[in-house]
């Protein structure tokens, strides 16, 4: 009877879920309960390594198998990506273990006929230097996204962004909650004071609401998803289920409003690498329409003399400058991965014109 490490089972199940549209971080939580910390860490390493280096791995699969990765069955493709990643990028994993475990995984996936193929391909894998066919493969990013960044930031910065995305992000916490160091710099832009009324329009999972509460504000936290809003239980805030793209269910006006808008997430690809393989250029206009609606409705609830901060974790102009171009922006800030610590983001400060 074949044995298989719990770490690799969890990694395979997680990557299979990602292939079906799930998010790696959420799936890992679901697939690793009760695992030994070392097994959980290995599962995490394999999952995020495979997603970060996916273009390189698929190129190598094609080279060693003479079959394009995209033409393989999903289970075979996932197992080969995991095996190639372990052999080329994880020095602590012996090659024979990576091969044997991969064969066991493909059999567990009921692809018995592919076991010999997986074994043969992985036995060819080595750590020799590779002459990658293009920068998109070398940097493991979609070509269209790299080209956008080159036009927007220049080639050197675009390359630095992509290289930063290939490495695990730093771990930072605030108030017992894990929160990226860049994300922590958004709330201070609101210039919060004790007793002010504060609306966090897209609040879940609640990190920025918790940070705002440190200033002694009266907080109202909204989110369209009731389940995500449960993350805010225990905070001293009024929780409201509301779709911010529609008129808000408040008669009052707020001294301070944060619109941390849902976005493409291109500033978080080190943390959420699956995004870069899913995102299509055509989706950006949809994000922009939603962000514009959120901002419009929020501004209707801003008190005279109030301050609103609009922010995204996107690097794309459509979701940032173009959303606020006709508004009285007094300050704008941007963080860029590879240049600045932490995730990339954009933030604009908007003041109400009436005192």
Beta strands, then each sheet from edge to edge (+ up, - down):
strand 1: 173-174
strand 2: 177-178
strand 3: 197-200
strand 4: 218-223
strand 5: 237-241
strand 6: 254-260
strand 7: 302-312
strand 8: 329-335
strand 9: 345-351
sheet 1: 1+ 2-
sheet 2: 5+ 4+ 3+ 6+ 7+ 9- 8+
end
